[in-house]
Amino acid sequence: MKHKIPLPSIKTLLTIIVVVAYTIILTSLIVSIIDGESSLRMPTIGNLITMGYEAYGGDIVTTTGNSTLDWGKVYVGTSTNRSFILKSKSNTNTMPQLNSTDWTFKNQQDQPVVQPTVNDITVNWTLNNALLSPNEEVNVTITLTIKYDAAFVDYLINNQVKTFSFDIIIQPTRV
């Protein structure tokens, strides 16, 4: 004789399904609560600093978004001044620092020539140790001085130097 295993009733099956679903939902909620309690939330604060400058006006020539300071004719043994407005594009007080870099001398064929071993050219300005506030505008004069030096004059003549160029870097320092 075979024994028949009685099948559970629909009511029992529905009860099992509801209990399993309830268990899954309850377990998920408990895990999310426990997980939320084990993590660390730490508020933070900070200061956003932007530092920079904009130059315009005076002897600045702007073409297609590029600004150039044109020195024109410069004579050995003299100083030449160029002026413009320097505007702070910073949200903090800054002290601008002036540097010159990438000096290039070109001959009459507009070809770069070897750099001189003697270079009595200096670049100075009127903003030594100046403090600029955010959005402050100041008039600036940059002076290019070329001292008379026989070796430098010989370099200019022997290399047929006609033009020169260099980059002025105005870098903000936070104060």
Contacts in CASP RR format, 6 or more apart in sequence:
PFRMAT RR
TARGET T0000
AUTHOR 0000-0000-0000
METHOD contacts of the structure
MODEL  1
MKHKIPLPSIKTLLTIIVVVAYTIILTSLIVSIIDGESSLRMPTIGNLIT
MGYEAYGGDIVTTTGNSTLDWGKVYVGTSTNRSFILKSKSNTNTMPQLNS
TDWTFKNQQDQPVVQPTVNDITVNWTLNNALLSPNEEVNVTITLTIKYDA
AFVDYLINNQVKTFSFDIIIQPTRV
8 16 0 8 1.000
48 91 0 8 1.000
49 90 0 8 1.000
49 91 0 8 1.000
49 92 0 8 1.000
49 174 0 8 1.000
50 89 0 8 1.000
50 90 0 8 1.000
50 91 0 8 1.000
50 92 0 8 1.000
51 89 0 8 1.000
51 90 0 8 1.000
51 92 0 8 1.000
51 94 0 8 1.000
51 172 0 8 1.000
51 174 0 8 1.000
52 88 0 8 1.000
52 89 0 8 1.000
52 90 0 8 1.000
52 94 0 8 1.000
52 172 0 8 1.000
53 86 0 8 1.000
53 87 0 8 1.000
53 88 0 8 1.000
53 89 0 8 1.000
53 90 0 8 1.000
53 96 0 8 1.000
53 170 0 8 1.000
53 172 0 8 1.000
54 86 0 8 1.000
54 87 0 8 1.000
54 89 0 8 1.000
55 67 0 8 1.000
55 84 0 8 1.000
55 85 0 8 1.000
55 86 0 8 1.000
55 87 0 8 1.000
55 140 0 8 1.000
55 170 0 8 1.000
56 62 0 8 1.000
56 67 0 8 1.000
56 84 0 8 1.000
56 85 0 8 1.000
56 87 0 8 1.000
57 84 0 8 1.000
57 85 0 8 1.000
58 82 0 8 1.000
58 83 0 8 1.000
58 84 0 8 1.000
58 85 0 8 1.000
59 69 0 8 1.000
59 70 0 8 1.000
59 82 0 8 1.000
59 83 0 8 1.000
59 84 0 8 1.000
60 67 0 8 1.000
60 68 0 8 1.000
60 69 0 8 1.000
60 84 0 8 1.000
61 67 0 8 1.000
61 68 0 8 1.000
61 69 0 8 1.000
61 70 0 8 1.000
62 68 0 8 1.000
69 82 0 8 1.000
69 84 0 8 1.000
69 142 0 8 1.000
69 168 0 8 1.000
70 82 0 8 1.000
71 80 0 8 1.000
71 82 0 8 1.000
71 144 0 8 1.000
72 80 0 8 1.000
74 80 0 8 1.000
74 144 0 8 1.000
74 146 0 8 1.000
74 164 0 8 1.000
75 146 0 8 1.000
76 146 0 8 1.000
76 147 0 8 1.000
76 148 0 8 1.000
76 152 0 8 1.000
76 153 0 8 1.000
76 156 0 8 1.000
77 145 0 8 1.000
77 146 0 8 1.000
77 147 0 8 1.000
77 148 0 8 1.000
78 145 0 8 1.000
78 146 0 8 1.000
79 143 0 8 1.000
79 144 0 8 1.000
79 145 0 8 1.000
79 146 0 8 1.000
80 143 0 8 1.000
80 144 0 8 1.000
80 145 0 8 1.000
81 141 0 8 1.000
81 142 0 8 1.000
81 143 0 8 1.000
81 144 0 8 1.000
82 141 0 8 1.000
82 142 0 8 1.000
82 144 0 8 1.000
83 139 0 8 1.000
83 140 0 8 1.000
83 141 0 8 1.000
83 142 0 8 1.000
84 139 0 8 1.000
84 140 0 8 1.000
84 142 0 8 1.000
85 137 0 8 1.000
85 138 0 8 1.000
85 139 0 8 1.000
85 140 0 8 1.000
86 96 0 8 1.000
86 127 0 8 1.000
86 132 0 8 1.000
86 137 0 8 1.000
86 138 0 8 1.000
86 139 0 8 1.000
86 140 0 8 1.000
86 170 0 8 1.000
87 135 0 8 1.000
87 136 0 8 1.000
87 137 0 8 1.000
88 94 0 8 1.000
88 132 0 8 1.000
88 133 0 8 1.000
88 134 0 8 1.000
88 135 0 8 1.000
88 136 0 8 1.000
88 137 0 8 1.000
88 172 0 8 1.000
89 135 0 8 1.000
90 132 0 8 1.000
90 134 0 8 1.000
90 172 0 8 1.000
91 134 0 8 1.000
92 134 0 8 1.000
92 174 0 8 1.000
92 175 0 8 1.000
93 131 0 8 1.000
93 132 0 8 1.000
93 133 0 8 1.000
93 134 0 8 1.000
93 174 0 8 1.000
93 175 0 8 1.000
94 131 0 8 1.000
94 132 0 8 1.000
94 172 0 8 1.000
94 173 0 8 1.000
94 174 0 8 1.000
94 175 0 8 1.000
95 129 0 8 1.000
95 130 0 8 1.000
95 131 0 8 1.000
95 132 0 8 1.000
95 172 0 8 1.000
95 173 0 8 1.000
95 175 0 8 1.000
96 127 0 8 1.000
96 130 0 8 1.000
96 132 0 8 1.000
96 170 0 8 1.000
96 171 0 8 1.000
96 172 0 8 1.000
96 173 0 8 1.000
97 170 0 8 1.000
97 171 0 8 1.000
97 172 0 8 1.000
97 173 0 8 1.000
98 123 0 8 1.000
98 124 0 8 1.000
98 125 0 8 1.000
98 127 0 8 1.000
98 142 0 8 1.000
98 168 0 8 1.000
98 169 0 8 1.000
98 170 0 8 1.000
99 168 0 8 1.000
99 169 0 8 1.000
99 171 0 8 1.000
100 123 0 8 1.000
100 166 0 8 1.000
100 167 0 8 1.000
100 168 0 8 1.000
100 169 0 8 1.000
101 166 0 8 1.000
101 167 0 8 1.000
101 169 0 8 1.000
102 165 0 8 1.000
102 166 0 8 1.000
102 167 0 8 1.000
103 115 0 8 1.000
103 119 0 8 1.000
103 121 0 8 1.000
103 164 0 8 1.000
103 165 0 8 1.000
103 166 0 8 1.000
104 112 0 8 1.000
104 164 0 8 1.000
104 165 0 8 1.000
104 166 0 8 1.000
105 112 0 8 1.000
105 113 0 8 1.000
105 115 0 8 1.000
105 116 0 8 1.000
105 159 0 8 1.000
105 161 0 8 1.000
105 163 0 8 1.000
105 164 0 8 1.000
106 112 0 8 1.000
106 113 0 8 1.000
106 161 0 8 1.000
106 162 0 8 1.000
106 163 0 8 1.000
106 164 0 8 1.000
106 165 0 8 1.000
107 113 0 8 1.000
107 159 0 8 1.000
107 160 0 8 1.000
107 161 0 8 1.000
107 162 0 8 1.000
108 160 0 8 1.000
108 162 0 8 1.000
110 162 0 8 1.000
110 163 0 8 1.000
113 159 0 8 1.000
113 160 0 8 1.000
113 161 0 8 1.000
114 159 0 8 1.000
116 152 0 8 1.000
116 155 0 8 1.000
117 151 0 8 1.000
117 155 0 8 1.000
118 149 0 8 1.000
118 151 0 8 1.000
118 152 0 8 1.000
118 155 0 8 1.000
119 152 0 8 1.000
120 146 0 8 1.000
120 147 0 8 1.000
120 148 0 8 1.000
120 149 0 8 1.000
120 152 0 8 1.000
121 144 0 8 1.000
121 145 0 8 1.000
121 146 0 8 1.000
121 147 0 8 1.000
122 144 0 8 1.000
122 145 0 8 1.000
122 147 0 8 1.000
123 142 0 8 1.000
123 143 0 8 1.000
123 144 0 8 1.000
123 145 0 8 1.000
123 166 0 8 1.000
123 168 0 8 1.000
124 142 0 8 1.000
124 143 0 8 1.000
124 145 0 8 1.000
125 140 0 8 1.000
125 141 0 8 1.000
125 142 0 8 1.000
125 143 0 8 1.000
126 139 0 8 1.000
126 140 0 8 1.000
126 141 0 8 1.000
126 142 0 8 1.000
127 138 0 8 1.000
127 140 0 8 1.000
130 138 0 8 1.000
131 175 0 8 1.000
132 138 0 8 1.000
142 168 0 8 1.000
146 152 0 8 1.000
155 161 0 8 1.000
END
